[in-house]
């Protein structure tokens, strides 16, 4: 917010919701007929997303079984629609809930789609495991590793690069983030380094799990200490935000509850449908779960981030994606041994075979390359193109040896960038020192988005 803008909030007697409604009512911002048409389209999108979850609910509640590919399709669409509903509802909720409370309560809801799928996979892995078994002979273990590594690489390789490319196409210049995400990138750097341990130890221990979960809790605490400003609402979230206060709150609560119900109902049959579809058509289930499952749960965040970028607010879009990556590298991976142990019946590390350790190595290498690339808090065009190109290229090479080569390539490129520009290390160290000295990144710019979205 600029210094010459009027002050809003409790001190001025004007809430964020009142400010937003007043802005929506300005005739110069929205022509009458055009505004009504856009609002109608927004409500139509909301109803379509809600309707997408009905088949999944019917299938789960009725216990009716249909062919696996149709089950995967219907449940996947249900999760996709529910993820959009959650994204819109959580944006509106920021008009009413303080930053600390929003971060503490809504953070877990924001990653619910991906977390629900991973929980099903980790619980299945624990139920199928026997002490001393070979992880290569327990496919349920591979599925859990496939989902979490695919989700992380999708956010970085596709999400981060597309935001930078969309911004460049719109403005013909590189995306500069200033110091807006010092906290996020510091936590992400540490979590990335810890990810490499999985390759060397061939397991995800409960100790490492506790460290990752503790880092996520620290992230929430540090985020709650940062001031926040009114979020920018677009599409259906803007339509809900324009409602009077009570109906707005009622609609927001309904969307969260309904979306959560759809996700919990659809997660298990969605996973089972993907596995059975792979068996039926001879498609490796590892590939299906690594990419189709994350696409269903991550697409809303990707779409909303790109829409914000096209509307001139790329910082908010990028923050959402980076924050999601923090949540997934800490809480999502950290919860795997906990859920595995719960299902197995005793405390146990999450076992990994060679292929799965290589997948985690590749995920960590891609994350490290992206972090080094953004160390100056700027995404150059060549960097965005390189990141996207390497992400797309690695999809066609699924053999562990090829994935290892891609891992080494990402690490070599990261090392080359650091050698050519050693100041990046200094900048990363300075930001980390600020974060852990004060519990938050000092002098950061505000984006108005929830950290763990």
C-alpha positions in Angstrom: 0.0 0.0 0.0 1.3 3.4 -0.9 1.9 6.0 1.8 -0.5 8.5 0.3 -3.4 6.0 0.3 -6.1 6.4 3.0 -5.8 4.1 5.9 -8.4 1.3 6.3 -9.0 -1.1 9.1 -10.3 -0.9 12.7 -8.3 2.3 13.3 -10.2 4.0 10.5 -13.5 2.3 11.2 -13.5 0.7 7.8 -13.1 -3.1 7.4 -11.5 -4.9 4.5 -14.9 -6.2 3.5 -16.5 -2.7 3.5 -13.7 -1.4 1.5 -14.0 -4.2 -1.1 -17.8 -3.7 -1.4 -17.3 0.0 -1.9 -14.7 -0.6 -4.6 -17.0 -3.0 -6.3 -19.8 -0.4 -6.3 -17.6 2.3 -8.1 -19.2 2.9 -11.5 -16.0 3.9 -13.1 -14.5 0.5 -12.3 -17.4 -1.6 -13.6 -20.0 -0.6 -16.1 -23.5 -1.6 -15.1 -24.3 -4.2 -17.7 -20.7 -5.5 -18.1 -20.4 -5.8 -14.3 -23.7 -7.8 -14.1 -22.6 -10.1 -16.9 -19.2 -10.7 -15.3 -20.9 -11.4 -11.9 -23.3 -13.9 -13.5 -20.4 -15.7 -15.1 -18.6 -15.8 -11.8 -21.6 -17.4 -10.1 -22.0 -19.8 -13.0 -18.4 -20.9 -12.5 -19.0 -21.4 -8.8 -22.1 -23.6 -9.4 -20.2 -25.6 -12.1 -17.3 -26.3 -9.6 -19.9 -27.3 -6.9 -21.8 -29.6 -9.3 -18.5 -31.3 -10.3 -18.4 -32.9 -6.8 -21.9 -34.4 -6.9 -21.1 -37.6 -8.9 -18.2 -38.3 -6.5 -20.5 -37.9 -3.5 -23.1 -40.1 -5.1 -20.6 -42.9 -5.9 -19.1 -42.9 -2.4 -22.4 -42.7 -0.5 -24.3 -45.2 -2.6 -21.4 -47.7 -2.7 -22.0 -48.2 -6.4 -19.1 -49.5 -8.5 -18.4 -48.5 -12.1 -15.5 -49.0 -14.4 -12.2 -47.7 -12.9 -11.4 -45.1 -15.6 -14.9 -43.4 -15.2 -14.4 -43.6 -11.4 -11.0 -41.8 -11.7 -12.5 -39.2 -14.0 -15.5 -38.4 -11.9 -13.7 -38.4 -8.6 -10.8 -36.4 -10.2 -13.3 -33.8 -11.5 -14.8 -33.7 -8.0 -11.5 -33.0 -6.3 -10.7 -30.4 -9.0 -14.0 -28.6 -8.4 -13.6 -28.8 -4.7 -10.1 -27.4 -4.9 -11.4 -24.4 -6.8 -14.2 -23.9 -4.2 -11.6 -23.9 -1.4 -9.4 -21.4 -3.2 -12.3 -19.0 -3.7 -13.6 -19.4 -0.2 -10.2 -18.9 1.5 -9.6 -15.7 -0.5 -13.0 -14.3 0.8 -12.3 -15.5 4.3 -9.3 -13.1 4.5 -11.7 -10.2 4.5 -13.0 -11.3 7.9 -10.3 -13.3 9.7 -7.1 -11.7 11.2 -3.8 -12.7 9.6 -2.7 -14.9 12.5 -6.0 -16.8 12.8 -6.3 -17.2 9.0 -2.8 -18.7 8.8 -3.4 -21.0 11.8 -6.8 -22.3 10.8 -7.1 -21.9 7.0 -3.6 -23.0 6.2 -4.4 -26.7 6.6 -7.6 -26.3 4.6 -5.8 -24.7 1.7 -3.6 -27.8 1.1 -6.5 -30.3 1.9 -6.9 -31.6 -1.7 -3.2 -32.7 -2.1 -3.0 -33.8 1.6 -6.1 -36.0 1.4 -4.7 -37.9 -1.6 -1.3 -38.3 0.0 -2.9 -39.4 3.3 -4.8 -42.2 1.5 -1.6 -43.3 -0.2 0.5 -43.2 3.0 -2.2 -45.1 5.0 -2.4 -47.8 2.2 1.4 -48.1 2.3 1.4 -48.7 6.1 -1.4 -51.3 5.8 0.5 -53.2 3.1 3.9 -53.1 4.7 5.5 -56.0 6.6 8.6 -55.7 8.7 11.7 -56.4 6.6 9.9 -56.3 3.3 11.6 -55.0 0.1 10.0 -51.6 -0.8 10.3 -52.6 -4.5 7.8 -55.3 -3.8 5.2 -53.1 -2.1 3.6 -50.9 -4.8 1.7 -48.9 -2.2 4.9 -47.4 -1.0 5.9 -46.3 -4.4 2.5 -44.6 -5.0 2.9 -42.4 -1.9 6.3 -41.3 -3.1 5.1 -40.7 -6.6 2.3 -38.4 -5.6 4.3 -36.1 -3.3 7.3 -35.8 -5.7 5.1 -35.1 -8.7 3.1 -32.4 -6.8 6.3 -30.6 -5.8 7.8 -30.6 -9.3 4.6 -29.6 -10.9 4.4 -26.4 -8.7 8.0 -25.5 -9.4 8.6 -26.6 -13.0 5.2 -25.5 -14.4 3.8 -23.0 -11.9 6.7 -20.8 -11.2 7.9 -20.7 -14.8 4.5 -19.9 -16.2 3.9 -17.0 -13.8 7.2 -15.5 -14.9 6.5 -16.1 -18.6 3.0 -14.7 -18.4 4.3 -11.6 -16.7 7.0 -11.2 -19.3 4.5 -11.5 -22.2 2.3 -8.9 -20.6 5.0 -6.4 -19.6 8.1 -7.3 -21.7 10.3 -7.3 -18.6 11.6 -9.8 -15.9 9.5 -10.5 -12.8 11.1 -8.7 -9.8 9.9 -9.8 -6.4 11.9 -7.5 -4.2 12.1 -8.9 -0.6 8.5 -10.1 -0.6 9.2 -13.8 0.1 12.3 -13.9 2.2 10.6 -16.1 4.8 9.3 -18.5 2.2 12.5 -18.9 0.4 14.5 -19.4 3.6 12.3 -22.2 4.8 12.2 -23.7 1.3 16.0 -23.7 1.1 16.3 -25.6 4.3 13.6 -28.1 3.4 15.2 -28.6 0.0 18.5 -29.5 1.6 16.8 -31.9 4.0 15.1 -33.6 1.1 18.5 -34.8 -0.2 18.9 -36.9 2.9 16.2 -39.2 1.6 18.4 -40.3 -1.2 21.3 -41.2 1.0 19.3 -42.9 3.8 16.7 -44.7 1.6 14.0 -43.8 4.2 12.1 -40.9 5.6 12.6 -41.2 9.4 10.3 -40.1 12.1 13.1 -37.7 13.3 13.3 -36.0 9.9 9.5 -36.0 9.9 9.4 -34.1 13.2 11.9 -31.6 11.9 9.9 -30.9 8.7 6.6 -30.5 10.7 8.3 -28.2 13.2 9.6 -26.1 10.3 6.1 -25.8 9.0 4.8 -24.7 12.4 7.6 -22.1 12.6 6.6 -20.9 9.2 3.0 -20.4 10.4 4.2 -18.6 13.5 6.6 -16.3 11.6 4.0 -15.7 8.9 1.4 -14.6 11.5 3.8 -11.9 12.7 3.9 -10.3 9.3 1.3 -7.5 8.6 -1.1 -8.3 5.8 -3.4 -6.2 3.6 -6.6 -6.7 1.8 -6.5 -9.6 -0.7 -7.3 -9.0 -4.4 -10.4 -11.0 -5.2 -11.1 -12.1 -8.8 -13.8 -14.1 -10.4 -16.1 -16.1 -8.1 -14.3 -14.9 -5.0 -15.1 -11.3 -6.0 -18.7 -12.2 -6.5 -18.9 -13.7 -3.0 -17.0 -10.8 -1.6 -19.6 -8.3 -2.9 -22.4 -10.0 -0.9 -23.6 -8.4 2.4 -21.6 -9.6 5.4 -23.9 -12.3 6.7 -24.7 -14.0 3.4 -21.0 -13.7 2.5 -19.9 -15.5 5.6 -22.6 -18.2 5.2 -21.6 -18.9 1.6 -17.9 -19.0 2.5 -18.5 -21.5 5.4 -20.8 -23.7 3.2 -18.2 -23.8 0.4 -15.4 -24.9 2.8 -17.5 -27.6 4.4 -18.9 -28.9 1.1 -15.5 -28.9 -0.6 -13.9 -30.7 2.3 -16.7 -33.3 2.2 -16.2 -33.9 -1.5 -12.4 -34.2 -1.1 -12.7 -36.8 1.7 -15.3 -38.7 -0.3 -13.5 -38.7 -3.6 -9.8 -39.2 -2.5 -9.8 -42.9 -1.9 -11.9 -44.0 -5.0 -9.9 -41.6 -7.1 -6.6 -43.3 -6.1 -8.1 -46.7 -6.6 -9.5 -45.7 -10.0 -6.1 -44.5 -11.1 -4.4 -47.7 -10.0 -7.0 -50.0 -11.7 -7.0 -47.9 -14.8 -3.2 -48.3 -15.1 -3.6 -52.1 -14.7 -6.3 -52.3 -17.3 -4.5 -50.3 -20.0 -0.9 -51.3 -19.1 0.0 -47.7 -18.0 2.5 -47.6 -15.1 0.5 -46.6 -12.0 3.6 -44.7 -10.8 3.2 -42.3 -13.7 -0.5 -41.9 -13.4 -0.3 -41.1 -9.7 2.7 -38.9 -10.0 1.1 -36.5 -12.5 -2.7 -37.0 -12.8 -3.4 -36.9 -9.0 -1.4 -33.7 -8.5 -2.9 -32.1 -11.6 -6.4 -32.5 -10.0 -5.4 -31.0 -6.7 -3.0 -28.3 -7.9 -4.7 -27.0 -11.0 -6.8 -24.4 -9.1 -3.8 -22.8 -7.5 -2.0 -22.7 -10.9 -5.0 -21.2 -12.7 -5.6 -18.5 -10.0 -1.9 -17.6 -9.9 -1.9 -17.1 -13.7 -5.1 -15.1 -13.5 -3.6 -12.8 -10.9 -0.5 -12.4 -13.1 -2.6 -11.4 -16.1 -4.5 -8.9 -13.9 -1.3 -7.2 -13.0 -0.6 -8.8 -9.6 2.1 -11.5 -10.3 3.5 -11.1 -6.8 0.4 -12.5 -5.2 0.2 -15.3 -7.7 3.9 -16.2 -7.2 3.6 -16.0 -3.4 0.7 -18.5 -3.4 2.8 -21.0 -5.5 6.0 -20.6 -3.5 4.0 -20.9 -0.2 2.3 -24.1 -1.4 5.8 -25.5 -2.2 6.9 -24.7 1.4 3.8 -26.5 2.7 4.4 -29.5 0.6 8.1 -29.9 1.2 7.6 -29.6 5.0 4.1 -30.7 6.2 3.2 -33.0 3.3 6.4 -34.9 3.2 6.8 -34.7 7.0 3.4 -36.4 7.5 4.2 -39.4 5.4 6.0 -41.4 8.2 3.4 -40.4 10.8 0.5 -41.7 8.7 2.5 -44.7 7.6 3.2 -45.6 11.3 -0.4 -45.1 12.3 -1.6 -47.6 9.6 1.3 -50.0 10.2 0.5 -50.1 14.0 3.9 -49.0 15.4 6.5 -46.3 14.9 8.3 -46.8 11.7 10.3 -44.9 9.1 8.8 -44.6 5.6 10.8 -47.0 3.5 12.0 -46.0 0.0 13.5 -48.1 -2.8 16.1 -46.9 -5.3 13.6 -45.5 -7.8 11.8 -43.5 -5.1 15.0 -42.1 -3.6 16.0 -40.9 -7.1 12.6 -39.2 -7.5 13.2 -37.3 -4.2 16.7 -36.5 -5.4 15.3 -35.1 -8.6 12.7 -33.1 -6.7 15.3 -31.6 -4.4 17.6 -30.8 -7.3 14.9 -29.0 -9.3 13.9 -27.1 -6.1 17.5 -26.1 -5.5 18.0 -25.0 -9.1 14.9 -22.8 -8.9 15.9 -21.3 -5.5 19.3 -20.4 -6.8 17.8 -19.0 -10.0 15.5 -16.8 -7.9 18.1 -15.9 -5.3 18.3 -12.3 -6.5 14.5 -12.2 -6.2 14.2 -11.8 -9.9 13.1 -14.4 -12.6 14.9 -13.7 -15.9 13.2 -14.8 -19.1 16.0 -17.3 -19.9 15.6 -18.7 -16.4 11.8 -19.2 -16.7 12.3 -20.8 -20.2 15.0 -23.1 -18.9 13.0 -24.2 -15.9 10.0 -24.9 -18.0 11.9 -26.6 -20.7 13.8 -29.0 -18.3 10.5 -29.8 -16.5 8.8 -30.8 -19.8 11.8 -32.7 -21.0 12.2 -34.8 -17.9 8.6 -36.0 -18.3 9.6 -38.2 -21.2 12.4 -40.0 -19.3 11.0 -42.2 -16.5 13.9 -44.6 -16.1 15.7 -44.0 -12.8 19.1 -43.7 -14.6 17.6 -40.9 -16.8 16.1 -39.2 -13.8 19.5 -39.4 -12.1 21.0 -37.6 -15.1 18.4 -34.9 -14.9 19.1 -34.5 -11.1 22.8 -34.1 -11.8 22.0 -31.6 -14.6 19.9 -29.4 -12.2 22.6 -29.5 -9.6 25.3 -28.6 -12.1 23.3 -25.7 -13.4 22.7 -24.5 -9.8 26.4 -24.7 -9.1 27.3 -22.9 -12.3 24.9 -20.0 -11.5 26.5 -19.7 -8.0 30.0 -19.7 -9.4 29.2 -17.0 -11.9 27.3 -14.9 -9.3 28.6 -15.6 -5.8 26.5 -12.7 -4.5 23.5 -14.9 -4.6 24.9 -16.9 -1.7 25.3 -13.7 0.3 21.8 -12.6 -0.4 20.4 -16.0 0.6 22.4 -16.0 3.8 21.3 -12.4 4.7 17.7 -13.3 4.2 18.0 -16.4 6.3 19.7 -14.4 9.1 16.9 -11.9 9.1 14.2 -14.6 9.3 15.8 -16.5 12.2 16.9 -13.3 14.0 13.4 -11.8 14.2 11.0 -14.6 13.4 10.1 -12.9 10.1 11.8 -11.3 7.1 12.4 -7.7 7.9 11.5 -5.1 5.3 9.4 -7.5 3.3 6.9 -6.3 0.9 3.3 -7.2 1.4 1.3 -9.4 -1.0 -1.9 -10.0 0.8 -2.1 -13.7 0.3 -2.1 -16.5 2.8 1.3 -18.1 3.2 0.3 -21.7 2.9 -2.1 -21.4 0.0 
